[in-house]
Amino acid sequence: MIGDCIKIARKNAGMTQEDLGKAIGMSGVAIMRYEKGQREPNKNVVEKIAKALGVNPNFLMDWDEQYPDIAIEVEKHERFVSYMKSLGFDVVYYSEPCTIPIEAVPKEFKDEVQGSSVESETFSVSIMYEGDPLTLTEDEFSELQKQTAESIEHQLWKFKKIQENER
């Protein structure tokens, strides 16, 4: 529950409800209501609270378990792109703005959406393969990463078995 997460982060920061309220331009009573679950803060308030407490808004929303940290995923993709470049592939990693219709937004986020659509980004990777550009979606690129890791793991397993048999 968001209230529990706010309370934990506030106490870890050594702040009172009143201190936190002042830091974000609200009252200590409002913070108390959030912590007790009597009121639900909107997205802007969550971001202000997170900034004041020095935590990620995902922690306050208790999304750390539900939704992996996007920065970690981006870093994994970037490392794999670097690996592919080291193998001689010409790789371009990019994202483009896109509009998501309200119907496609998960229900837990619809309260935060205003209007009939949401602005977001799509992820793509373009790889030169046999002289032609091959564009992969995020899912396709993730599958390529997975299959590459499995192939490497299989080769290492084979080398290990060969070495064990030579002993």
C-alpha positions as protocol buffer text, in pm:
chain_id: "A"
residue {
  index: 1
  type: MET
  ca { x: 0 y: 0 z: 0 }
}
residue {
  index: 2
  type: ILE
  ca { x: 130 y: 345 z: -90 }
}
residue {
  index: 3
  type: GLY
  ca { x: 69 y: 480 z: 260 }
}
residue {
  index: 4
  type: ASP
  ca { x: 301 y: 223 z: 415 }
}
residue {
  index: 5
  type: CYS
  ca { x: 570 y: 303 z: 160 }
}
residue {
  index: 6
  type: ILE
  ca { x: 540 y: 678 z: 225 }
}
residue {
  index: 7
  type: LYS
  ca { x: 567 y: 619 z: 600 }
}
residue {
  index: 8
  type: ILE
  ca { x: 874 y: 394 z: 565 }
}
residue {
  index: 9
  type: ALA
  ca { x: 1051 y: 640 z: 334 }
}
residue {
  index: 10
  type: ARG
  ca { x: 958 y: 938 z: 555 }
}
residue {
  index: 11
  type: LYS
  ca { x: 1092 y: 770 z: 869 }
}
residue {
  index: 12
  type: ASN
  ca { x: 1409 y: 662 z: 685 }
}
residue {
  index: 13
  type: ALA
  ca { x: 1456 y: 1026 z: 585 }
}
residue {
  index: 14
  type: GLY
  ca { x: 1417 y: 1131 z: 950 }
}
residue {
  index: 15
  type: MET
  ca { x: 1116 y: 1352 z: 876 }
}
residue {
  index: 16
  type: THR
  ca { x: 789 y: 1403 z: 1059 }
}
residue {
  index: 17
  type: GLN
  ca { x: 457 y: 1416 z: 877 }
}
residue {
  index: 18
  type: GLU
  ca { x: 462 y: 1791 z: 930 }
}
residue {
  index: 19
  type: ASP
  ca { x: 817 y: 1820 z: 785 }
}
residue {
  index: 20
  type: LEU
  ca { x: 718 y: 1626 z: 475 }
}
residue {
  index: 21
  type: GLY
  ca { x: 399 y: 1825 z: 435 }
}
residue {
  index: 22
  type: LYS
  ca { x: 591 y: 2153 z: 446 }
}
residue {
  index: 23
  type: ALA
  ca { x: 849 y: 2021 z: 200 }
}
residue {
  index: 24
  type: ILE
  ca { x: 581 y: 1954 z: -61 }
}
residue {
  index: 25
  type: GLY
  ca { x: 347 y: 2243 z: 17 }
}
residue {
  index: 26
  type: MET
  ca { x: 85 y: 2042 z: 205 }
}
residue {
  index: 27
  type: SER
  ca { x: -16 y: 1989 z: 565 }
}
residue {
  index: 28
  type: GLY
  ca { x: 102 y: 1718 z: 799 }
}
residue {
  index: 29
  type: VAL
  ca { x: -261 y: 1606 z: 823 }
}
residue {
  index: 30
  type: ALA
  ca { x: -267 y: 1537 z: 448 }
}
residue {
  index: 31
  type: ILE
  ca { x: 45 y: 1323 z: 484 }
}
residue {
  index: 32
  type: MET
  ca { x: -114 y: 1138 z: 776 }
}
residue {
  index: 33
  type: ARG
  ca { x: -421 y: 1065 z: 560 }
}
residue {
  index: 34
  type: TYR
  ca { x: -203 y: 927 z: 280 }
}
residue {
  index: 35
  type: GLU
  ca { x: -11 y: 709 z: 523 }
}
residue {
  index: 36
  type: LYS
  ca { x: -329 y: 571 z: 680 }
}
residue {
  index: 37
  type: GLY
  ca { x: -485 y: 504 z: 341 }
}
residue {
  index: 38
  type: GLN
  ca { x: -768 y: 751 z: 398 }
}
residue {
  index: 39
  type: ARG
  ca { x: -671 y: 938 z: 81 }
}
residue {
  index: 40
  type: GLU
  ca { x: -479 y: 840 z: -231 }
}
residue {
  index: 41
  type: PRO
  ca { x: -221 y: 1090 z: -360 }
}
residue {
  index: 42
  type: ASN
  ca { x: -230 y: 1173 z: -731 }
}
residue {
  index: 43
  type: LYS
  ca { x: 73 y: 1123 z: -955 }
}
residue {
  index: 44
  type: ASN
  ca { x: 205 y: 1478 z: -908 }
}
residue {
  index: 45
  type: VAL
  ca { x: 188 y: 1448 z: -530 }
}
residue {
  index: 46
  type: VAL
  ca { x: 362 y: 1109 z: -540 }
}
residue {
  index: 47
  type: GLU
  ca { x: 642 y: 1264 z: -746 }
}
residue {
  index: 48
  type: LYS
  ca { x: 676 y: 1557 z: -500 }
}
residue {
  index: 49
  type: ILE
  ca { x: 683 y: 1319 z: -202 }
}
residue {
  index: 50
  type: ALA
  ca { x: 941 y: 1097 z: -372 }
}
residue {
  index: 51
  type: LYS
  ca { x: 1163 y: 1395 z: -451 }
}
residue {
  index: 52
  type: ALA
  ca { x: 1137 y: 1531 z: -96 }
}
residue {
  index: 53
  type: LEU
  ca { x: 1223 y: 1189 z: 48 }
}
residue {
  index: 54
  type: GLY
  ca { x: 1495 y: 1111 z: -206 }
}
residue {
  index: 55
  type: VAL
  ca { x: 1331 y: 791 z: -332 }
}
residue {
  index: 56
  type: ASN
  ca { x: 1205 y: 662 z: -664 }
}
residue {
  index: 57
  type: PRO
  ca { x: 830 y: 718 z: -715 }
}
residue {
  index: 58
  type: ASN
  ca { x: 807 y: 348 z: -805 }
}
residue {
  index: 59
  type: PHE
  ca { x: 907 y: 264 z: -448 }
}
residue {
  index: 60
  type: LEU
  ca { x: 622 y: 472 z: -311 }
}
residue {
  index: 61
  type: MET
  ca { x: 374 y: 314 z: -550 }
}
residue {
  index: 62
  type: ASP
  ca { x: 509 y: -28 z: -448 }
}
residue {
  index: 63
  type: TRP
  ca { x: 579 y: -100 z: -815 }
}
residue {
  index: 64
  type: ASP
  ca { x: 937 y: -216 z: -765 }
}
residue {
  index: 65
  type: GLU
  ca { x: 825 y: -580 z: -760 }
}
residue {
  index: 66
  type: GLN
  ca { x: 551 y: -542 z: -1019 }
}
residue {
  index: 67
  type: TYR
  ca { x: 737 y: -338 z: -1278 }
}
residue {
  index: 68
  type: PRO
  ca { x: 1112 y: -380 z: -1327 }
}
residue {
  index: 69
  type: ASP
  ca { x: 1312 y: -62 z: -1320 }
}
residue {
  index: 70
  type: ILE
  ca { x: 1314 y: 77 z: -1673 }
}
residue {
  index: 71
  type: ALA
  ca { x: 1669 y: 208 z: -1630 }
}
residue {
  index: 72
  type: ILE
  ca { x: 1793 y: -147 z: -1569 }
}
residue {
  index: 73
  type: GLU
  ca { x: 1623 y: -269 z: -1887 }
}
residue {
  index: 74
  type: VAL
  ca { x: 1768 y: 19 z: -2089 }
}
residue {
  index: 75
  type: GLU
  ca { x: 2115 y: -55 z: -1952 }
}
residue {
  index: 76
  type: LYS
  ca { x: 2080 y: -425 z: -2050 }
}
residue {
  index: 77
  type: HIS
  ca { x: 1976 y: -326 z: -2401 }
}
residue {
  index: 78
  type: GLU
  ca { x: 2266 y: -80 z: -2432 }
}
residue {
  index: 79
  type: ARG
  ca { x: 2519 y: -341 z: -2314 }
}
residue {
  index: 80
  type: PHE
  ca { x: 2385 y: -591 z: -2568 }
}
residue {
  index: 81
  type: VAL
  ca { x: 2405 y: -327 z: -2845 }
}
residue {
  index: 82
  type: SER
  ca { x: 2771 y: -268 z: -2746 }
}
residue {
  index: 83
  type: TYR
  ca { x: 2831 y: -644 z: -2758 }
}
residue {
  index: 84
  type: MET
  ca { x: 2677 y: -669 z: -3106 }
}
residue {
  index: 85
  type: LYS
  ca { x: 2890 y: -376 z: -3225 }
}
residue {
  index: 86
  type: SER
  ca { x: 3200 y: -555 z: -3092 }
}
residue {
  index: 87
  type: LEU
  ca { x: 3104 y: -848 z: -3318 }
}
residue {
  index: 88
  type: GLY
  ca { x: 3104 y: -612 z: -3617 }
}
residue {
  index: 89
  type: PHE
  ca { x: 2732 y: -543 z: -3652 }
}
residue {
  index: 90
  type: ASP
  ca { x: 2619 y: -189 z: -3737 }
}
residue {
  index: 91
  type: VAL
  ca { x: 2350 y: -128 z: -3472 }
}
residue {
  index: 92
  type: VAL
  ca { x: 2131 y: 176 z: -3408 }
}
residue {
  index: 93
  type: TYR
  ca { x: 1927 y: 182 z: -3086 }
}
residue {
  index: 94
  type: TYR
  ca { x: 1647 y: 439 z: -3072 }
}
residue {
  index: 95
  type: SER
  ca { x: 1302 y: 524 z: -2945 }
}
residue {
  index: 96
  type: GLU
  ca { x: 1030 y: 729 z: -3108 }
}
residue {
  index: 97
  type: PRO
  ca { x: 732 y: 917 z: -2966 }
}
residue {
  index: 98
  type: CYS
  ca { x: 397 y: 746 z: -3010 }
}
residue {
  index: 99
  type: THR
  ca { x: 37 y: 791 z: -2901 }
}
residue {
  index: 100
  type: ILE
  ca { x: -142 y: 516 z: -2710 }
}
residue {
  index: 101
  type: PRO
  ca { x: -525 y: 519 z: -2724 }
}
residue {
  index: 102
  type: ILE
  ca { x: -695 y: 530 z: -2383 }
}
residue {
  index: 103
  type: GLU
  ca { x: -845 y: 185 z: -2445 }
}
residue {
  index: 104
  type: ALA
  ca { x: -496 y: 31 z: -2446 }
}
residue {
  index: 105
  type: VAL
  ca { x: -390 y: 187 z: -2114 }
}
residue {
  index: 106
  type: PRO
  ca { x: -394 y: -65 z: -1825 }
}
residue {
  index: 107
  type: LYS
  ca { x: -685 y: 3 z: -1589 }
}
residue {
  index: 108
  type: GLU
  ca { x: -460 y: 77 z: -1291 }
}
residue {
  index: 109
  type: PHE
  ca { x: -321 y: 381 z: -1478 }
}
residue {
  index: 110
  type: LYS
  ca { x: -644 y: 515 z: -1630 }
}
residue {
  index: 111
  type: ASP
  ca { x: -715 y: 744 z: -1332 }
}
residue {
  index: 112
  type: GLU
  ca { x: -393 y: 931 z: -1409 }
}
residue {
  index: 113
  type: VAL
  ca { x: -473 y: 976 z: -1778 }
}
residue {
  index: 114
  type: GLN
  ca { x: -641 y: 1290 z: -1902 }
}
residue {
  index: 115
  type: GLY
  ca { x: -790 y: 1289 z: -2249 }
}
residue {
  index: 116
  type: SER
  ca { x: -835 y: 1012 z: -2501 }
}
residue {
  index: 117
  type: SER
  ca { x: -471 y: 908 z: -2542 }
}
residue {
  index: 118
  type: VAL
  ca { x: -130 y: 893 z: -2374 }
}
residue {
  index: 119
  type: GLU
  ca { x: 202 y: 1006 z: -2518 }
}
residue {
  index: 120
  type: SER
  ca { x: 472 y: 742 z: -2482 }
}
residue {
  index: 121
  type: GLU
  ca { x: 772 y: 603 z: -2670 }
}
residue {
  index: 122
  type: THR
  ca { x: 830 y: 299 z: -2885 }
}
residue {
  index: 123
  type: PHE
  ca { x: 1162 y: 122 z: -2880 }
}
residue {
  index: 124
  type: SER
  ca { x: 1342 y: -9 z: -3189 }
}
residue {
  index: 125
  type: VAL
  ca { x: 1681 y: -140 z: -3288 }
}
residue {
  index: 126
  type: SER
  ca { x: 1805 y: -131 z: -3645 }
}
residue {
  index: 127
  type: ILE
  ca { x: 2078 y: -380 z: -3738 }
}
residue {
  index: 128
  type: MET
  ca { x: 2255 y: -403 z: -4073 }
}
residue {
  index: 129
  type: TYR
  ca { x: 2228 y: -768 z: -4174 }
}
residue {
  index: 130
  type: GLU
  ca { x: 2360 y: -895 z: -4507 }
}
residue {
  index: 131
  type: GLY
  ca { x: 2364 y: -538 z: -4640 }
}
residue {
  index: 132
  type: ASP
  ca { x: 2005 y: -456 z: -4545 }
}
residue {
  index: 133
  type: PRO
  ca { x: 1868 y: -278 z: -4237 }
}
residue {
  index: 134
  type: LEU
  ca { x: 1666 y: -508 z: -4011 }
}
residue {
  index: 135
  type: THR
  ca { x: 1445 y: -327 z: -3759 }
}
residue {
  index: 136
  type: LEU
  ca { x: 1350 y: -514 z: -3443 }
}
residue {
  index: 137
  type: THR
  ca { x: 1079 y: -425 z: -3192 }
}
residue {
  index: 138
  type: GLU
  ca { x: 1157 y: -430 z: -2821 }
}
residue {
  index: 139
  type: ASP
  ca { x: 1011 y: -781 z: -2789 }
}
residue {
  index: 140
  type: GLU
  ca { x: 1211 y: -908 z: -3086 }
}
residue {
  index: 141
  type: PHE
  ca { x: 1530 y: -751 z: -2950 }
}
residue {
  index: 142
  type: SER
  ca { x: 1467 y: -906 z: -2607 }
}
residue {
  index: 143
  type: GLU
  ca { x: 1418 y: -1244 z: -2775 }
}
residue {
  index: 144
  type: LEU
  ca { x: 1748 y: -1198 z: -2963 }
}
residue {
  index: 145
  type: GLN
  ca { x: 1920 y: -1122 z: -2631 }
}
residue {
  index: 146
  type: LYS
  ca { x: 1765 y: -1429 z: -2469 }
}
residue {
  index: 147
  type: GLN
  ca { x: 1854 y: -1661 z: -2757 }
}
residue {
  index: 148
  type: THR
  ca { x: 2210 y: -1526 z: -2769 }
}
residue {
  index: 149
  type: ALA
  ca { x: 2256 y: -1581 z: -2395 }
}
residue {
  index: 150
  type: GLU
  ca { x: 2118 y: -1936 z: -2425 }
}
residue {
  index: 151
  type: SER
  ca { x: 2349 y: -2010 z: -2718 }
}
residue {
  index: 152
  type: ILE
  ca { x: 2654 y: -1886 z: -2527 }
}
residue {
  index: 153
  type: GLU
  ca { x: 2548 y: -2083 z: -2220 }
}
residue {
  index: 154
  type: HIS
  ca { x: 2509 y: -2398 z: -2431 }
}
residue {
  index: 155
  type: GLN
  ca { x: 2855 y: -2353 z: -2584 }
}
residue {
  index: 156
  type: LEU
  ca { x: 3010 y: -2303 z: -2241 }
}
residue {
  index: 157
  type: TRP
  ca { x: 2832 y: -2616 z: -2116 }
}
residue {
  index: 158
  type: LYS
  ca { x: 2978 y: -2813 z: -2410 }
}
residue {
  index: 159
  type: PHE
  ca { x: 3330 y: -2683 z: -2339 }
}
residue {
  index: 160
  type: LYS
  ca { x: 3292 y: -2777 z: -1972 }
}
residue {
  index: 161
  type: LYS
  ca { x: 3183 y: -3132 z: -2062 }
}
residue {
  index: 162
  type: ILE
  ca { x: 3477 y: -3170 z: -2301 }
}
residue {
  index: 163
  type: GLN
  ca { x: 3720 y: -3054 z: -2031 }
}
residue {
  index: 164
  type: GLU
  ca { x: 3563 y: -3286 z: -1772 }
}
residue {
  index: 165
  type: ASN
  ca { x: 3602 y: -3582 z: -2010 }
}
residue {
  index: 166
  type: GLU
  ca { x: 3970 y: -3497 z: -2070 }
}
residue {
  index: 167
  type: ARG
  ca { x: 4052 y: -3525 z: -1700 }
}
